[in-house]
């Protein structure tokens, strides 16, 4: 199922109590599917998925060189550019609203 990730995101939301913490990590870069198996998410799309459901408490990411960037503010420009990542890794701490 090509959009099964949406079901997974919805299930995580349903299982979590209001005020509960979700630690979420996925590949980030230009939105695509790699090798018919691995989904890479754009940061902007992730923000849309979580809007109105979670408060983002902390955003960190590992860039394409493997460097960790901790507790980075999310700006429109950086989100649109996926923080310069082609195949990075987002690490998001969120609280359910």
N, CA, C and O atoms as CSV, one atom per row, in Angstrom:
chain,resi,resn,atom,element,x,y,z
A,1,UNK,N,N,0.846,-1.167,0.000
A,1,UNK,CA,C,0.000,0.000,0.000
A,1,UNK,C,C,0.900,1.243,0.000
A,1,UNK,O,O,1.665,1.461,0.939
A,2,UNK,N,N,0.804,2.032,-1.035
A,2,UNK,CA,C,1.718,3.163,-1.189
A,2,UNK,C,C,1.496,4.279,-0.175
A,2,UNK,O,O,2.400,5.082,0.056
A,3,UNK,N,N,0.306,4.348,0.438
A,3,UNK,CA,C,0.059,5.386,1.435
A,3,UNK,C,C,-0.195,4.798,2.825
A,3,UNK,O,O,-0.871,5.414,3.649
A,4,UNK,N,N,0.337,3.629,3.078
A,4,UNK,CA,C,0.186,2.973,4.371
A,4,UNK,C,C,0.764,3.782,5.520
A,4,UNK,O,O,0.336,3.627,6.664
A,5,UNK,N,N,1.727,4.639,5.231
A,5,UNK,CA,C,2.314,5.476,6.279
A,5,UNK,C,C,1.261,6.362,6.921
A,5,UNK,O,O,1.374,6.687,8.104
A,6,UNK,N,N,0.235,6.764,6.167
A,6,UNK,CA,C,-0.832,7.598,6.738
A,6,UNK,C,C,-1.608,6.834,7.804
A,6,UNK,O,O,-1.963,7.393,8.843
A,7,UNK,N,N,-1.867,5.571,7.546
A,7,UNK,CA,C,-2.525,4.722,8.535
A,7,UNK,C,C,-1.650,4.598,9.778
A,7,UNK,O,O,-2.154,4.659,10.900
A,8,UNK,N,N,-0.358,4.427,9.589
A,8,UNK,CA,C,0.565,4.340,10.716
A,8,UNK,C,C,0.587,5.609,11.541
A,8,UNK,O,O,0.562,5.550,12.770
A,9,UNK,N,N,0.633,6.757,10.882
A,9,UNK,CA,C,0.629,8.046,11.589
A,9,UNK,C,C,-0.671,8.214,12.362
A,9,UNK,O,O,-0.659,8.669,13.506
A,10,UNK,N,N,-1.799,7.847,11.742
A,10,UNK,CA,C,-3.097,7.938,12.426
A,10,UNK,C,C,-3.163,6.997,13.626
A,10,UNK,O,O,-3.709,7.361,14.668
A,11,UNK,N,N,-2.616,5.796,13.489
A,11,UNK,CA,C,-2.621,4.839,14.604
A,11,UNK,C,C,-1.785,5.351,15.772
A,11,UNK,O,O,-2.185,5.203,16.927
A,12,UNK,N,N,-0.634,5.946,15.491
A,12,UNK,CA,C,0.183,6.517,16.563
A,12,UNK,C,C,-0.589,7.602,17.300
A,12,UNK,O,O,-0.533,7.690,18.527
A,13,UNK,N,N,-1.304,8.424,16.550
A,13,UNK,CA,C,-2.082,9.503,17.148
A,13,UNK,C,C,-3.183,8.945,18.051
A,13,UNK,O,O,-3.395,9.444,19.157
A,14,UNK,N,N,-3.878,7.916,17.581
A,14,UNK,CA,C,-4.972,7.318,18.363
A,14,UNK,C,C,-4.463,6.641,19.643
A,14,UNK,O,O,-5.145,6.675,20.667
A,15,UNK,N,N,-3.295,6.039,19.598
A,15,UNK,CA,C,-2.773,5.323,20.759
A,15,UNK,C,C,-2.237,6.252,21.845
A,15,UNK,O,O,-2.159,5.866,23.012
A,16,UNK,N,N,-1.873,7.455,21.470
A,16,UNK,CA,C,-1.236,8.383,22.399
A,16,UNK,C,C,-2.289,9.196,23.153
A,16,UNK,O,O,-3.238,9.696,22.549
A,17,UNK,N,N,-2.126,9.327,24.457
A,17,UNK,CA,C,-3.017,10.163,25.259
A,17,UNK,C,C,-2.731,11.632,25.000
A,17,UNK,O,O,-1.626,11.999,24.599
A,18,UNK,N,N,-3.738,12.473,25.232
A,18,UNK,CA,C,-3.547,13.913,25.133
A,18,UNK,C,C,-2.416,14.311,26.074
A,18,UNK,O,O,-2.392,13.889,27.230
A,19,UNK,N,N,-1.489,15.114,25.588
A,19,UNK,CA,C,-0.331,15.529,26.375
A,19,UNK,C,C,0.812,14.529,26.326
A,19,UNK,O,O,1.879,14.781,26.884
A,20,UNK,N,N,0.597,13.382,25.656
A,20,UNK,CA,C,1.634,12.367,25.547
A,20,UNK,C,C,2.715,12.768,24.563
A,20,UNK,O,O,2.481,13.581,23.669
A,21,UNK,N,N,3.892,12.201,24.728
A,21,UNK,CA,C,5.048,12.499,23.874
A,21,UNK,C,C,5.171,11.472,22.760
A,21,UNK,O,O,4.974,10.276,22.977
A,22,UNK,N,N,5.496,11.946,21.578
A,22,UNK,CA,C,5.802,11.080,20.442
A,22,UNK,C,C,7.193,11.454,19.947
A,22,UNK,O,O,7.474,12.621,19.671
A,23,UNK,N,N,8.050,10.463,19.841
A,23,UNK,CA,C,9.388,10.644,19.272
A,23,UNK,C,C,9.338,9.995,17.898
A,23,UNK,O,O,9.135,8.785,17.790
A,24,UNK,N,N,9.522,10.786,16.851
A,24,UNK,CA,C,9.273,10.353,15.483
A,24,UNK,C,C,10.525,10.612,14.654
A,24,UNK,O,O,11.076,11.713,14.678
A,25,UNK,N,N,10.967,9.604,13.928
A,25,UNK,CA,C,12.168,9.742,13.110
A,25,UNK,C,C,11.936,9.112,11.740
A,25,UNK,O,O,11.518,7.958,11.642
A,26,UNK,N,N,12.208,9.870,10.694
A,26,UNK,CA,C,12.034,9.397,9.316
A,26,UNK,C,C,13.093,10.023,8.418
A,26,UNK,O,O,13.673,11.053,8.762
A,27,UNK,N,N,13.346,9.402,7.264
A,27,UNK,CA,C,14.233,10.026,6.279
A,27,UNK,C,C,13.608,11.317,5.735
A,27,UNK,O,O,12.401,11.377,5.501
A,28,UNK,N,N,14.429,12.339,5.539
A,28,UNK,CA,C,13.945,13.602,4.959
A,28,UNK,C,C,14.770,13.987,3.746
A,28,UNK,O,O,15.944,13.636,3.626
A,29,UNK,N,N,14.128,14.713,2.859
A,29,UNK,CA,C,14.728,15.199,1.630
A,29,UNK,C,C,13.600,15.508,0.674
A,29,UNK,O,O,12.455,15.633,1.107
A,30,UNK,N,N,13.880,15.637,-0.617
A,30,UNK,CA,C,12.786,15.789,-1.568
A,30,UNK,C,C,11.853,14.577,-1.470
A,30,UNK,O,O,12.308,13.433,-1.450
A,31,UNK,N,N,10.552,14.840,-1.409
A,31,UNK,CA,C,9.558,13.773,-1.218
A,31,UNK,C,C,9.641,12.764,-2.362
A,31,UNK,O,O,9.556,13.126,-3.535
A,32,UNK,N,N,9.811,11.464,-1.989
A,32,UNK,CA,C,9.926,10.425,-3.015
A,32,UNK,C,C,9.895,9.047,-2.371
A,32,UNK,O,O,9.922,8.912,-1.148
A,33,UNK,N,N,9.840,8.041,-3.209
A,33,UNK,CA,C,9.979,6.657,-2.770
A,33,UNK,C,C,11.257,6.126,-3.402
A,33,UNK,O,O,11.442,6.220,-4.615
A,34,UNK,N,N,12.132,5.571,-2.583
A,34,UNK,CA,C,13.407,5.017,-3.043
A,34,UNK,C,C,13.284,3.513,-3.233
A,34,UNK,O,O,12.837,2.814,-2.323
A,35,UNK,N,N,13.662,3.014,-4.367
A,35,UNK,CA,C,13.734,1.582,-4.630
A,35,UNK,C,C,12.428,0.857,-4.328
A,35,UNK,O,O,12.442,-0.283,-3.864
A,36,UNK,N,N,11.300,1.515,-4.590
A,36,UNK,CA,C,9.972,0.930,-4.358
A,36,UNK,C,C,9.758,0.489,-2.918
A,36,UNK,O,O,8.888,-0.344,-2.665
A,37,UNK,N,N,10.512,1.011,-1.979
A,37,UNK,CA,C,10.374,0.526,-0.607
A,37,UNK,C,C,10.525,1.613,0.451
A,37,UNK,O,O,9.795,1.597,1.442
A,38,UNK,N,N,11.434,2.542,0.276
A,38,UNK,CA,C,11.751,3.502,1.331
A,38,UNK,C,C,11.192,4.872,0.977
A,38,UNK,O,O,11.540,5.448,-0.053
A,39,UNK,N,N,10.333,5.380,1.828
A,39,UNK,CA,C,9.751,6.696,1.595
A,39,UNK,C,C,10.641,7.753,2.253
A,39,UNK,O,O,11.071,7.603,3.397
A,40,UNK,N,N,10.898,8.799,1.517
A,40,UNK,CA,C,11.622,9.966,2.022
A,40,UNK,C,C,10.602,11.101,2.065
A,40,UNK,O,O,9.924,11.371,1.074
A,41,UNK,N,N,10.498,11.760,3.215
A,41,UNK,CA,C,9.488,12.794,3.411
A,41,UNK,C,C,10.099,14.179,3.308
A,41,UNK,O,O,11.219,14.405,3.765
A,42,UNK,N,N,9.362,15.106,2.709
A,42,UNK,CA,C,9.779,16.503,2.770
A,42,UNK,C,C,9.365,17.038,4.136
A,42,UNK,O,O,8.350,16.617,4.689
A,43,UNK,N,N,10.138,17.949,4.669
A,43,UNK,CA,C,9.850,18.506,5.993
A,43,UNK,C,C,8.506,19.231,5.975
A,43,UNK,O,O,7.730,19.125,6.925
A,44,UNK,N,N,8.231,19.962,4.909
A,44,UNK,CA,C,6.954,20.673,4.799
A,44,UNK,C,C,5.765,19.735,4.853
A,44,UNK,O,O,4.758,20.042,5.492
A,45,UNK,N,N,5.871,18.601,4.190
A,45,UNK,CA,C,4.781,17.628,4.193
A,45,UNK,C,C,4.584,17.054,5.594
A,45,UNK,O,O,3.448,16.882,6.037
A,46,UNK,N,N,5.669,16.759,6.290
A,46,UNK,CA,C,5.555,16.256,7.660
A,46,UNK,C,C,4.852,17.273,8.551
A,46,UNK,O,O,3.995,16.912,9.357
A,47,UNK,N,N,5.215,18.537,8.405
A,47,UNK,CA,C,4.579,19.578,9.208
A,47,UNK,C,C,3.080,19.637,8.938
A,47,UNK,O,O,2.292,19.847,9.860
A,48,UNK,N,N,2.681,19.453,7.676
A,48,UNK,CA,C,1.253,19.412,7.336
A,48,UNK,C,C,0.561,18.226,8.008
A,48,UNK,O,O,-0.556,18.361,8.508
A,49,UNK,N,N,1.218,17.073,8.020
A,49,UNK,CA,C,0.646,15.866,8.636
A,49,UNK,C,C,0.414,16.049,10.129
A,49,UNK,O,O,-0.546,15.502,10.671
A,50,UNK,N,N,1.273,16.808,10.804
A,50,UNK,CA,C,1.195,16.952,12.256
A,50,UNK,C,C,0.443,18.202,12.703
A,50,UNK,O,O,0.137,18.351,13.886
A,51,UNK,N,N,0.146,19.094,11.770
A,51,UNK,CA,C,-0.506,20.356,12.103
A,51,UNK,C,C,-1.877,20.120,12.751
A,51,UNK,O,O,-2.709,19.377,12.229
A,52,UNK,N,N,-2.087,20.766,13.893
A,52,UNK,CA,C,-3.352,20.650,14.607
A,52,UNK,C,C,-3.474,19.403,15.463
A,52,UNK,O,O,-4.444,19.259,16.209
A,53,UNK,N,N,-2.509,18.500,15.370
A,53,UNK,CA,C,-2.537,17.267,16.151
A,53,UNK,C,C,-1.454,17.253,17.230
A,53,UNK,O,O,-1.650,16.708,18.317
A,54,UNK,N,N,-0.323,17.855,16.915
A,54,UNK,CA,C,0.832,17.836,17.813
A,54,UNK,C,C,1.458,19.216,17.908
A,54,UNK,O,O,1.337,20.032,16.995
A,55,UNK,N,N,2.124,19.464,19.020
A,55,UNK,CA,C,3.013,20.611,19.157
A,55,UNK,C,C,4.428,20.068,18.991
A,55,UNK,O,O,4.816,19.123,19.678
A,56,UNK,N,N,5.183,20.649,18.105
A,56,UNK,CA,C,6.569,20.209,17.917
A,56,UNK,C,C,7.423,20.870,18.997
A,56,UNK,O,O,7.577,22.091,19.035
A,57,UNK,N,N,7.971,20.033,19.868
A,57,UNK,CA,C,8.778,20.521,20.986
A,57,UNK,C,C,10.241,20.679,20.597
A,57,UNK,O,O,10.916,21.602,21.053
A,58,UNK,N,N,10.723,19.784,19.762
A,58,UNK,CA,C,12.127,19.834,19.359
A,58,UNK,C,C,12.271,19.175,17.998
A,58,UNK,O,O,11.691,18.121,17.737
A,59,UNK,N,N,13.055,19.813,17.133
A,59,UNK,CA,C,13.360,19.262,15.815
A,59,UNK,C,C,14.872,19.171,15.688
A,59,UNK,O,O,15.580,20.170,15.815
A,60,UNK,N,N,15.353,17.977,15.439
A,60,UNK,CA,C,16.771,17.753,15.173
A,60,UNK,C,C,16.871,16.945,13.890
A,60,UNK,O,O,15.884,16.359,13.445
A,61,UNK,N,N,18.041,16.910,13.301
A,61,UNK,CA,C,18.208,16.097,12.100
A,61,UNK,C,C,19.669,15.716,11.910
A,61,UNK,O,O,20.580,16.379,12.406
A,62,UNK,N,N,19.857,14.640,11.184
A,62,UNK,CA,C,21.183,14.209,10.747
A,62,UNK,C,C,21.260,14.552,9.270
A,62,UNK,O,O,20.410,14.126,8.488
A,63,UNK,N,N,22.263,15.313,8.884
A,63,UNK,CA,C,22.371,15.729,7.482
A,63,UNK,C,C,23.001,14.634,6.619
A,63,UNK,O,O,23.336,13.555,7.110
A,64,UNK,N,N,23.154,14.923,5.351
A,64,UNK,CA,C,23.676,13.937,4.400
A,64,UNK,C,C,25.116,13.521,4.691
A,64,UNK,O,O,25.555,12.463,4.241
A,65,UNK,N,N,25.850,14.334,5.432
A,65,UNK,CA,C,27.230,13.986,5.797
A,65,UNK,C,C,27.305,13.177,7.087
A,65,UNK,O,O,28.370,12.691,7.467
A,66,UNK,N,N,26.146,13.037,7.766
A,66,UNK,CA,C,26.125,12.288,9.014
A,66,UNK,C,C,26.277,13.153,10.256
A,66,UNK,O,O,26.431,12.631,11.360
A,67,UNK,N,N,26.237,14.472,10.087
A,67,UNK,CA,C,26.371,15.382,11.225
A,67,UNK,C,C,25.012,15.616,11.876
A,67,UNK,O,O,24.019,15.837,11.184
A,68,UNK,N,N,24.970,15.566,13.206
A,68,UNK,CA,C,23.756,15.794,13.967
A,68,UNK,C,C,23.584,17.280,14.261
A,68,UNK,O,O,24.514,17.946,14.716
A,69,UNK,N,N,22.381,17.791,13.993
A,69,UNK,CA,C,22.017,19.181,14.292
A,69,UNK,C,C,20.864,19.120,15.280
A,69,UNK,O,O,19.768,18.673,14.942
A,70,UNK,N,N,21.116,19.570,16.503
A,70,UNK,CA,C,20.138,19.410,17.574
A,70,UNK,C,C,19.322,20.674,17.832
A,70,UNK,O,O,19.830,21.793,17.774
A,71,UNK,N,N,18.029,20.451,18.122
A,71,UNK,CA,C,17.100,21.501,18.528
A,71,UNK,C,C,17.164,22.722,17.602
A,71,UNK,O,O,17.458,23.839,18.026
A,72,UNK,N,N,16.883,22.467,16.346
A,72,UNK,CA,C,16.955,23.483,15.295
A,72,UNK,C,C,15.585,24.137,15.113
A,72,UNK,O,O,14.584,23.429,15.011
A,73,UNK,N,N,15.516,25.480,15.069
A,73,UNK,CA,C,14.234,26.133,14.783
A,73,UNK,C,C,13.790,25.813,13.355
A,73,UNK,O,O,14.610,25.747,12.439
A,74,UNK,N,N,12.509,25.619,13.183
A,74,UNK,CA,C,11.972,25.312,11.854
A,74,UNK,C,C,11.470,26.612,11.238
A,74,UNK,O,O,10.498,27.200,11.713
A,75,UNK,N,N,12.141,27.055,10.176
A,75,UNK,CA,C,11.699,28.225,9.421
A,75,UNK,C,C,11.106,27.746,8.105
A,75,UNK,O,O,11.397,26.638,7.655
A,76,UNK,N,N,10.276,28.579,7.489
A,76,UNK,CA,C,9.653,28.207,6.217
A,76,UNK,C,C,10.692,27.882,5.150
A,76,UNK,O,O,10.559,26.900,4.419
A,77,UNK,N,N,11.728,28.715,5.067
A,77,UNK,CA,C,12.760,28.508,4.058
A,77,UNK,C,C,13.527,27.216,4.263
A,77,UNK,O,O,13.753,26.464,3.316
A,78,UNK,N,N,13.928,26.958,5.501
A,78,UNK,CA,C,14.671,25.726,5.796
A,78,UNK,C,C,13.802,24.500,5.572
A,78,UNK,O,O,14.273,23.494,5.042
A,79,UNK,N,N,12.522,24.574,5.977
A,79,UNK,CA,C,11.612,23.442,5.776
A,79,UNK,C,C,11.420,23.186,4.278
A,79,UNK,O,O,11.415,22.037,3.838
A,80,UNK,N,N,11.264,24.248,3.505
A,80,UNK,CA,C,11.077,24.115,2.057
A,80,UNK,C,C,12.308,23.482,1.411
A,80,UNK,O,O,12.197,22.746,0.430
A,81,UNK,N,N,13.477,23.776,1.971
A,81,UNK,CA,C,14.743,23.244,1.455
A,81,UNK,C,C,15.138,21.927,2.132
A,81,UNK,O,O,16.212,21.390,1.861
A,82,UNK,N,N,14.264,21.399,3.021
A,82,UNK,CA,C,14.538,20.154,3.750
A,82,UNK,C,C,15.857,20.220,4.509
A,82,UNK,O,O,16.559,19.220,4.652
A,83,UNK,N,N,16.182,21.427,4.996
A,83,UNK,CA,C,17.413,21.661,5.753
A,83,UNK,C,C,18.647,21.226,4.971
A,83,UNK,O,O,19.656,20.822,5.550
A,84,UNK,N,N,18.550,21.317,3.647
A,84,UNK,CA,C,19.682,20.989,2.784
A,84,UNK,C,C,19.906,19.497,2.593
A,84,UNK,O,O,20.922,19.095,2.027
A,85,UNK,N,N,18.983,18.678,3.052
A,85,UNK,CA,C,19.161,17.219,2.977
A,85,UNK,C,C,18.571,16.638,1.698
A,85,UNK,O,O,17.513,17.067,1.238
A,86,UNK,N,N,19.261,15.666,1.137
A,86,UNK,CA,C,18.703,14.841,0.070
A,86,UNK,C,C,18.226,13.508,0.653
A,86,UNK,O,O,17.193,12.976,0.247
A,87,UNK,N,N,18.990,12.979,1.607
A,87,UNK,CA,C,18.626,11.743,2.305
A,87,UNK,C,C,19.125,11.838,3.739
A,87,UNK,O,O,20.021,11.106,4.158
A,88,UNK,N,N,18.508,12.777,4.489
A,88,UNK,CA,C,18.859,12.976,5.889
A,88,UNK,C,C,17.899,12.212,6.786
A,88,UNK,O,O,17.138,11.365,6.318
A,89,UNK,N,N,17.940,12.513,8.056
A,89,UNK,CA,C,17.075,11.839,9.026
A,89,UNK,C,C,16.547,12.860,10.024
A,89,UNK,O,O,17.317,13.474,10.762
A,90,UNK,N,N,15.211,13.041,10.042
A,90,UNK,CA,C,14.590,13.941,11.014
A,90,UNK,C,C,14.366,13.208,12.323
A,90,UNK,O,O,14.057,12.017,12.337
A,91,UNK,N,N,14.525,13.926,13.413
A,91,UNK,CA,C,14.254,13.413,14.751
A,91,UNK,C,C,13.360,14.462,15.408
A,91,UNK,O,O,13.811,15.558,15.742
A,92,UNK,N,N,12.078,14.109,15.588
A,92,UNK,CA,C,11.104,15.086,16.031
A,92,UNK,C,C,10.487,14.642,17.347
A,92,UNK,O,O,9.986,13.524,17.464
A,93,UNK,N,N,10.528,15.533,18.341
A,93,UNK,CA,C,9.845,15.293,19.608
A,93,UNK,C,C,8.587,16.141,19.611
A,93,UNK,O,O,8.653,17.357,19.430
A,94,UNK,N,N,7.430,15.500,19.818
A,94,UNK,CA,C,6.157,16.199,19.752
A,94,UNK,C,C,5.289,15.838,20.946
A,94,UNK,O,O,5.471,14.795,21.574
A,95,UNK,N,N,4.337,16.726,21.248
A,95,UNK,CA,C,3.333,16.500,22.285
A,95,UNK,C,C,1.967,16.517,21.623
A,95,UNK,O,O,1.659,17.416,20.841
A,96,UNK,N,N,1.142,15.513,21.940
A,96,UNK,CA,C,-0.212,15.465,21.376
A,96,UNK,C,C,-1.067,16.558,21.985
A,96,UNK,O,O,-1.100,16.728,23.204
A,97,UNK,N,N,-1.761,17.300,21.130
A,97,UNK,CA,C,-2.640,18.382,21.586
A,97,UNK,C,C,-3.950,17.833,22.098
A,97,UNK,O,O,-4.815,18.597,22.524
